[in-house]
Every structure is written in C-alpha cells, then in structure tokens.
Amino acid sequence: MTVDPVSANLAFACTLFPSIAHVCRRIGINRQQFNKYLSGTVRPSRHNMRKICDFFGVTEAELLMEPARFTELIALRRRPGGEVEATPLGPTLKRLNQFSEPLDRYCGGYFRYFHSYSNPGRIMRSYAQITRKDGYYLWKNIEREVSVQGGAQDVFKYEGMVFFLGERINVVENEAMLSSSITQMILYPSYSAGIDYLLGIQTGGPLKRGRKPAASRVVLDYLGQNVDARRAMAQCGLFPPEALDPRIVQLVRNDMAPGAWTFEVEQL
C-alpha cells in the first residue's frame, strides 16, 4: 500500500519539535484531528493545509513531495551556517561587520517588549542577549507563550546578528527551529553614560494567524552584563498592558501621528 506523502512528511516535520502536542498548540489544530492527518486517514482541508504549511515554512507542493525529497529539503534548510565563507552571503556579512561600530557596551541581557502579533491586546516580554564571538556580535532571544488551553507553555527561540551601522543598532534574527521567519529591528543607540531603554521598530509577523507581514514598536530594557538567565526567563511571557510598567506600555503603543504617511518612532 502506498504511503500518503502528506502523512509521512508531517510525521517527519513533527520530529523537529518537542512533541506533537507542542506542534498542535502552535498551529492551532485539534490534536485528534491532527492525528488523522498523521495516520493518512484524512487530508487537511485547504484552510488547515495553509496553516500547517505556514507553520513549517513549506509550500503545499513541498508537503506533497516524496518523503525522501522532503526530508532532504528540510535537512538543507536546517544546515548549520559554518560554510558562510563559501557562499555569496559570506562577503556581505564580512563587509557589514567591518563597517559596524563596536557594540561591546551593549553586550548583556535585555527584556524585550512589543505587542504580540499572535495575541492581540497582549504585550510580549521575552529575554534577549547580545554577545561577542570571533569578532561578530550575536543575538539570541527566547519567548515563553502560555497557551490559553490548559496553561501549557510554548517556547520560541530566535538567533541572529547585530550591527551598529548609520548610528543605529540593527538586529536580524530568525526562528531557530525551522528558520522559517525573519525579524528585523532598528533601534536608537544610547547616548548617555549608561544604558536604559533601546527604542525602535521591528518588522515580522505571527508564526500563526496567517503570517501577515507586520511592524511594531519595540523596547529593549537593559538588565546588565551578568544576568541570571533562568531567573529572567521566569519573568517572561504574555501580559495585559495593565500588568506592566506604564512607561513600557506607553513606549510600545503602536499609534501613528495624525497626518503621518509612514510608521516612525521618535528618539527618547
């Protein structure tokens, strides 16, 4: 009997995540229904197929590939970036890094605040780090998202690079599990002796809810260079605005000035 490529490819894609329940929560599909897709007894509806493809970062045609080809495709997309120098992107990264001003004073831990793309009305507080390695400034960000159903917790991890170009701090990050999304941040630097808040704009979109391109204000709250990451992570999650510092809430409000044609953020 021929195995349905959709069920086989879904089963393989799920192995890249902690559990099938984790995948179902993040996609927003009932576990019982998803099990039918895995067993091959039912094909996803067009609506659910779009949600599944959006989540795994593949097209419908790719999900219908022969399992061996699909496995190879995902393996290529997850390949470590140790061969950057041998790719056309290598010289670009080196050039950007050469022109980037030092960011040593910005190394350390931060709370990152922004209005959640997937949970309207809620503000995300995540934990981020800027570190230096081999002459490059690296970025890591971890989000904790508690599911409304049963209080289960999802964790999203992002990795990227940081450049100080044109008097602005530029962060480019990607979702680390499947590298299926990219976020860019442009932040004002700190012009005072100490670092308090770094304010700017980020572009991206939800990993769920259709992946609509979006932009929002973002604030990095500097915690210092010696941070207890576990303790900081315990304070992260989704919050209603009234549960947070009013100044933070004001800074991340996504209001546009009357008569404005573009979404801009004024310097603090």
Secondary structure by P-SEA (a helix, b strand, c coil): ccccaaaaaaaaaaaacccaaaaaaaacccaaaaaaaaaccccccaaaaaaaaaaaccccccccccaaaaaaaaaaaaccccccccccaaaaaaaaaaaccccccccccccccccccccccbbbbbbbbbbbcccbbbbbbbbbbbbcccbbbbbbbbbbcccccccbbbbbbcccccccbbbbbbbbcccccccccccbbbbbbbcccccccbbbbbbbbbcccccaaaaaaaaccccccccccaaaaaaacccccccccbbbbbcc
